[in-house]
Amino acid sequence: MTVGLHHYLVVSALLFSLGLFGVLARRNLLVIYMSLELMLNAANLALVAFSRYHANLKGQVMVFFIITVAAAEVAVGLALIVALYRRRGTAHVEDLNSLRL
């Protein structure tokens, strides 16, 4: 039995669904952020699978740039979460209902 495009897309959909559930169900900013990253990686997996299936490198090159931008986004996002935690003393979404410091 060979692993085909369908298998990769099913795994990608499961990862995306798990990330979406994490974003909707959790209240901790760090867990929500990790769930968003999981959704991004699920989309990357689908892009690589389609790229391999169609035998061109355009999807894989796009994934390379997405991962590069995501690395910078992780640094900025984690810095914001740490700053919010230091300022407010919490990382729960329901406690962060105002933009005022």
N, C-alpha and C positions, 0 to 999 in steps of 0.2 A: 504494500500500500504506500503510495507516494503522498507527500504533503503538497496540496495544491493551493491555489489562490483562495478558495473557499475557506480552508482551515485558518489561514492567516487573517482573513476578514472576520471570521467568527471570534477569534482571540482578540482582535482589535475592538470589535463591538462589545465584547465582555469587559475589556479594560476600560473602555469609554463609559459604559454603564456603571461600572464600579466607581469611577471617578465622579460621575454625575450624582450618584447616590451620596458620595462623601461630601460633595458641595452642598447638596440640599439638606442632608440630615444632620451634619455636624455643626457645632457652634464655636469650635476653637479655630482661630485664624490660621494657625500653623497646619492643622489637618485639612482645612479648606484649600490652602495653598498647595499642599502635597497632592490633593485630589485634582486640582487644576493641572498640575504637572503630569499626572497620570493620564488625564484626558488628552493633553498635548502629545504625549508619547504614543497613545493609541492611534492618533491621527498620523503620526510619523510611521508607525508600523504599517498602516494601510497604504501610505504613499510608497513605501519601499516595496510592499507586496505587488502593488499595481505596476511599479517600475520594472520589477523583475519579470512579471507576467508578460508585459509588452516589450521586453528586451531593449529598453532604452535607459539611459542614466539620468534623465531629467528629474525624475522623482527622487532619486538618491541624492542628487546635487541639492535639490530644494530642502531635503531633510537635513543635510549638512548645515545649510544656512539657518534653518529653524533651530537646530540644536545650539548653534553659536549664539543666536539672539536669546534663546531661552537661558543660557548660562549667565548672560548679563542681566536678564530679567530676574533670575533667582537672587543674584547679589543685591539688586535694588529692593526687591520684595522682602527679602529677609531683613535687610537693614530697616525698612519701614516697620515691619512687625516688631523688631527688637526695640525700636524707638517708641512705638506705641506701648509696648509692655513696660518699658522703663518709666514712661510718663504717667500711665494710668494704673499700672500694677496688675493688669489683666490682659488676657488675649482672647476673651470670649466676645462674640459678636454682639450679643444682647447688651453688654455693658458699654459698648462703643457706639452709642446712638447719636452722638453729637460730634460735629467737626470742631467745636471749640475745645481748646486745651484747658 
